[in-house]
Amino acid sequence: MRHGRWVAVVLFIALATLVGFRGVSGGGTSVIAVRDPWVRPAKAVQAAGTPQNALAAMNGGSNSAVYLTITNTGDGADKLVGVQSSVAGAVEMHRMAITDNVATMRQVNVIEIPKGGEVRLDPNGYHLILVNVRHDLNAGGNVDLTLTFEHAGPIQVSAQVRDQ
């Protein structure tokens, strides 16, 4: 009987190695890639100075937007569940929609990434907002982001700052 238990343990480890535990979702595995990440320029806001800076500081500071494309070439769905960057007080996920000729923007908790599909984060749909930018974001610079996925885990991305 002891021999049977060892065989079962060895088979379990072999199967786990073949299937893998990372990125498992709905019977499949997500394989996430990020393309063309970019950020709009923004100025950091100081509490003192011009009336515009004082107003922006009272409203929480200057913000910027991040756009990119997320591709999932795996056979399992995944979700973007969080984003962090040291250049901002927070990073929020948003979705812009037009209903009855009225544009609305709402914060979302997750962005679904379908198996074998892609999601574009652009000005007319999902996008990321850098809230309370800590230093100037000038064209030609870069912003480091950590995108966290439910199954694929954290992915480091460097987004170029550009006007368009």
Secondary structure, 3 states (H helix, E strand, C coil): CHHHHHHHHHHHHHHHHHHCCCCEECCEECCEEEEEEEECCECCCCCCCCHHHHHHHHCCCCCEEEEEEEEECCCCCEEEEEEECCCEEEEEEEEEEEECCEEEEEEECCEEECCCCEEEECCCCEEEEEEEECCCECCCCEEEEEEEECCCEEEEEEEEECCC
